[in-house]
Amino acid sequence: FIVVHIAFKIVKSRVNKKAILYNLEITMNNKKVNIKAMLDTGNGLKDPITGSPVAVVEKEKLVGLLPDNILNNTERILGGDWKDENINFRSKFCVIPFNSIGKQNGMLIGLKIDKIQIDINDNTEEIKNVIVNSKL
């Protein structure tokens, strides 16, 4: 009984994870990257000023949208240390305050992107003016 119960939980968790994986296309400055993503319906994170939704992705997934020198130096850049070649991206960064369990008054670094397209059950949904946080 115990073995069957554990096996059932393992199979159920794998089926559920596959059911919530979606193809995602992120577009910024006419550049696109395609990734697989999990839909987190419990994520209520929004930019408090614009009300734009915030999507959380891995930093490595943004390669191709941003130059490497920006991806690798975001802390320094947010501190005001911009170089001339990065001037086009200044308006793309923002700071998002958040509260979570165990973290009060936290801050996330956000990147304003043009749009995200999500393929859900043979339908494509487009969301514009999204902020991406990748734990930059």
C-alpha positions, -999 to 999 in steps of 0.1 A, spaced: 0 0 0 28 24 9 47 18 -23 16 22 -44 7 54 -25 42 69 -31 43 59 -67 9 75 -73 21 108 -58 52 108 -80 32 101 -112 6 127 -102 33 154 -96 49 148 -129 16 149 -148 7 182 -130 41 198 -139 37 189 -176 2 203 -176 14 237 -164 44 241 -188 38 266 -216 57 280 -245 65 316 -239 79 342 -264 94 373 -248 98 403 -271 118 435 -265 132 460 -290 122 437 -319 143 408 -304 126 376 -293 135 346 -271 114 315 -267 113 296 -234 93 270 -216 77 283 -185 54 272 -156 23 292 -151 21 305 -115 -16 314 -110 -8 325 -74 17 351 -84 0 385 -78 31 405 -82 25 438 -100 44 470 -105 28 494 -79 30 524 -102 19 511 -135 0 480 -124 19 459 -150 22 422 -142 56 408 -133 68 376 -147 97 358 -131 122 340 -154 157 327 -151 185 352 -160 200 329 -186 167 329 -205 172 366 -213 204 361 -232 197 375 -267 174 403 -254 200 422 -235 237 427 -241 259 405 -218 275 435 -202 240 445 -189 230 410 -178 262 405 -158 263 439 -142 227 449 -132 235 457 -95 263 481 -106 240 496 -133 211 502 -109 236 519 -86 240 545 -114 272 532 -131 260 533 -167 283 533 -197 275 551 -230 266 519 -249 240 511 -223 220 543 -226 192 527 -247 183 504 -218 181 529 -189 144 533 -192 139 495 -193 149 489 -157 127 495 -126 126 484 -90 95 466 -77 88 465 -39 73 432 -26 63 414 6 64 376 9 65 350 37 98 356 55 107 388 35 91 421 43 98 452 23 119 434 -3 129 448 -37 131 431 -71 149 444 -102 125 445 -131 130 448 -168 102 464 -189 96 444 -220 73 450 -250 52 418 -248 49 382 -239 30 356 -260 19 325 -242 6 293 -260 -22 279 -239 -41 249 -252 -37 258 -289 -45 295 -282 -20 323 -281 -25 350 -255 -5 382 -258 2 404 -228 18 438 -234 37 460 -210 50 432 -188 79 435 -164 103 406 -162 122 398 -130 150 373 -134 167 377 -101 191 398 -120 
